Amino acid sequence: MRIITINVNGIRAAERKGFFSWLEKQNADVVCLQEIKAQEDQLDERFYPSGMHTYYHSAERKGYSGTGLYCKSKPDRITYSPWEDINSEGRIIQADFGDLSVISIYLPSGSSKEERQAFKMEFITERFLPHLRKLQKDGRKYIICGDWNIAHKKIDLKNWQSNQKNSGFLPEERAWLDKLYDEVGYIDAFREINQDEFQYTWWSNRGQAWLNNTGWRLDYQVVSS
C-alpha cells in the first residue's frame, strides 16, 4: 500500500498550482491531506480525483484547517476524533480497511499566540496521548499521517539553536514525541529508514527559506508497533 501525506496549505490554491496533475502520477492508494482550508460546498468535481473515494473533514471556520482522505479502495468506514472542539477544526479523519486504519491529522499549532500553545499542549498531553495508548492496545494496525507541528530532534530543523524557545521545537513538545515513541511504542516510519540530515517538510514564506533549504520536518507517518 502506497500512502502519501501532504499539507496542501489550501486545497483550492494547490489545485491552481497543479496539485492534481502531480497526484495522478503518484499511484497512491491513500492520500492524507491537511489544511484543506475549504468547505465541501466550495469544491467542485476538480477536487474529487477520478478513481478515488474522497472524504473531506472541514473546519467550521471558513478558510481554516481541515483534513481529507483520497482512497483508491472504499474504506469499511470513515470516523473522526472523539473530541468536539477538535472536530470543529476538522483536525482528524480516519479510514478503516480491514484491520488497518489510516488517519490524517493536523495537530494544532501554537505559533500564533500563547492561548493556542496552551491548547496544543493540553490536547496532546491530556487527550491525544492517552487516546494513542488505547489504539496501541486495541489489536488494529495504525498509520497516522500528517502535520504534527513538532520537530522532534535537532536533525529535524535547520536552525535548531535559535528555535529552542519557539513553538514547534519547545522542550516539552519534543519530550512528548519521546514519550510517544519510547514509552507508548509508536514508530517514526521515515526515521526508521532514513537518518539523513536536511530532510524537511515545511519552509517559511519569509526570506529565501526554500532556496536555502532552511526548513523543518513537521510532517510524519507514525505507525503502531
N, C-alpha and C positions, 0 to 999 in steps of 0.2 A: 504494500500500500504506500503510495506516494502522497505525503501530506505537506502542504505549503502553508506558512503563516505569514501574513503581511499586514502592517499598519498602513492603510491606504491614505490616511490623512484627508478624508473626504472622498467618498466613492464617486461622486459626480466630477470632481476635479481629476481624479485618477482616470476616469473614462476619457476625458478630454486629452489626457496625456498618453493615451494608447494602452492603458492597463489591460483591457480585454483582448486586444490583439496579442499582447505578450502572454496572457494567460492561456490562450488557445494552444500555444506551443509547449506548454509545461507538462501536459499529460498527467495532471494531478487527479488523484482520487478524491481528496478532500482539500478544500481551501478554507483556511480560517482567516477571517477579516476582523480588523479592529479600526475604530474611529471612522465609521462609515458616514457619520455626520449628515444623516438624511432620514426622512420618514418614508415609509413604503409608498405612500400616495404621491411622492415626488419622483418615483423611479419608474421608468417605462421599460419596454422589452429589452432595451440595450443592457439593462442591469440584471438580466436573468439569462445567464450563459446557456447556450444550446447544449443539450446532453447532460446538464447538471440540475440537480434538485436544489433550489435556492431558498434559504431561510435568513431573514433579517431580524435583528432584535434592536429596535431603535430606542434612543433615549426619549423621554417625554419632552425635554427641551430641544427645540429645533436647532439643527446645525451643530450638534454636540454629541460626542462619544458614540456609542453604538457598536454592535458586533454583528457578525454574519457568518454563514457557512454555505459553501457550494459543495455538493456531494454527488459523485458520479452514480453511486448506488443509493437507492432510497433508504434512509435510516429507519430502524424499527420505531424510533420515537425521537422527538425533539423536546428538551426541557430547558429550564432556565435556573437561575440561582434561587435558593430558599429565602432570600432577603429582599424585602420590598424596596428599600432605598437603593440597593444595587440594581435591581430590575428597572427602576425608574430612570436609571442612567444607561441601561442597555449594556451591561458590562460582561455578562456571562451567558453563553448559549452552548448547549451540549447535544451531540448526536450520538445515539447508541446503535451499534452494529453487532448483533450477537453479544459476545462477552467483552467487546471493546467499546469504549466511549472516547470520543474526540471532543475536546472542549476548546472553544475560542474564548479567551479572556482579555479584558483590557482593565488592568488594575488602576486604581486612582493615582493621579499624580499629586504631589504635594508642593509643586514648584510655584503655584500661583499665590498662595497665602498660607499663613500658619494654620488656619482652621482646616484647610484641606489636607495639610500634612498630618494633623491630629486625626482627621477622619481616616486617612490612609493607614496609619499605624493601628488605630483601633480596629479597623476592618481586618487587616492581615493577621494581627496577633490574636484578637479575641474571637473572631468568627471564621476567617478563611483557613487558618492553620488547623483548628480543631476539625473543620469540615474535611480537609485533606487527609487528616489522620483516619477519619471514618472511611473515606473512599479507599484508602490503602488496605483496609481490612475487609472490604465487602466482597472480595473474590473476583471483581471485574478488573480488566486492564484499562489503564487511563493514559491518554496522551493529551497533555494540557498545553495548548499553544497560544502564544500571543505576546502582547506588550505588558511586561511585568513592572515596568517603570522603576527598575532597580538594576544597577550594575553591580555584580557580585564581588569581583576582585579587581585588584589593580590592573590586571591584564585586560579588563573589560571596558576600559576607557582610556583615552589618550592622556588627558591632563588630570590624572588622579590626585596629584598633590594639591591642586588648587580647588578641588571639588569635594574635599572631605567634610565640609560643613554645608553642603548643598543637598537638597532633596534628590534622591536617586542614588546617592553614594554615602549616605549617613551610616555611622557605625551600627545603629540599631536596625536599619534596613538590611544591611549586609549580614548581620547576625541572624536575622530572621531567615534568610536564604540558607545560611549554615545549618540552622536547625531543620529546615525543610529537607535538606539533602542528607545531613549526617545523622540526625536523630529519627526523623519520620521515615526516611528511606527512599525518597524520590531521587531521580537521576536527571541531571542536565545533559540531555542527549548529545548536544553539539560538543560540549567539552569532553564527553566520553570518548570522542573520536578525533577531536581537533584541539590541540593545545597551542596553536599558533597565536602570536601577538597580532594586534591591529585588525581584529575581526569584529567589526562594528555593524550595528543595525540602525542607528539613528545619528543624524548630524544636524547641528543647529543651522538655522537660516542665516545667522549672523556671520559676518566676515567671509572667510573662504574655507569654512569647515569641511565642506565636501571635497574641494580640491586638495586640501591638505590632509584629508582623512583624519580630521580631528573629531572622532566620534565616540559613541557609547554603545555597548552591547546591552540593550534593554529588552530584547525580544528573545524568547526561549521556547523550546519544545521540551517540556518536562514530562518524564514518563514514570509510571509506577513501577516498583520493583517486584 
